[in-house]
Each structure stands twice: as structure tokens, then as C-alpha cells.
Amino acid sequence: MDAFTATTFIDRPQQEVFDFMNDPANFAQWQSGTKSGWWTSEGPVAVGSTCHVEGRMLGRKLVMDLEVTQWEPPTSLGMKASSGPMRFDVTNQFEPKDGGTLLTQDFTGEVGGFFKMAEGLAIKQLKKQVEADGKALKTLLEAK
């Protein structure tokens, strides 16, 4: 089991950052490994809502189903991967700061399947990707 934290300051209002970041249809715009994402559950988002995400990591296709474990707009969202080669929990905290938003992402997880053979590399790659994705999210939202 590995854990890491990534933080990003985004010079946009908390609600705007929360809304954009937590819509799976937007994932491919700021997550480099994601090709597509969409909600698979009906109704308003709440604890228990699910989404499907497809992408690539370390040159391999990555397909995951995620479940919302914490939903407190606009301050926090927790998700867990309920399928796919990576089992993880992520909690995203959104704090108003200096007229913008401080995003703190806490990841805990482990890899399986092909990725288990390269576990150290996969976790390092995931951390680098999360940090780069935070920068991409910042750039995208601050350009609006």
C-alpha cells in the first residue's frame, strides 16, 4: 500500500474548481492519461454515485470504475477505484485561499495485474502524473 499527497493552488473560485474537476466528462481535458470518462449512475451526484474512466498508463490500456465515497460540495470529494488494475482511494479537498482555491489530493492505493510487476515504477508514474495533471488543471482553469 502506497500513499502520497499532491497540492495545487488554482487562482479560481472554489466552486468553479470543484465543479469542473469533478465532472468525468472533463477528465480528458486535464488528466494526461485519461481518454474519456462519464457518470454511470443516474440522478444527482452523491455518495455511492459511479463513473467509468478509460485511458492509458505505462503504455497499457487502463479501464476503471470509480465510486464516490465522500461528497461535500464545494469542499471535498472522495472516490475509490472499484475495478481495474489499480485499487486506490483519493480524497480531494478544496480550500478557499488568497482569492483562489488550494486543492489537496490524498492518494492511498496499490497496483495489480501487469502493473504489479512494475509497482514502484507505476506508483512513481502515478504521482508524477497527478502533479502534472494538477498543473494542467491550473493552466486550463486560470485561462478562463
Buried (B, 14 or more C-beta within 10 A) or exposed (E): EBEBEBEBBBEBBBBBBBEBBBBBEBBBEBBBBBBEBEBEEEEEBEEEBBBBBBBEBBEEEBEBBBBBBBBEEBBBBBBBBEEBBBBBBBBBBBBBEEEBBBBBBBBBBBBEEEBEEBEEEBBEBBBEBBBBBBEBBBEBBEEE
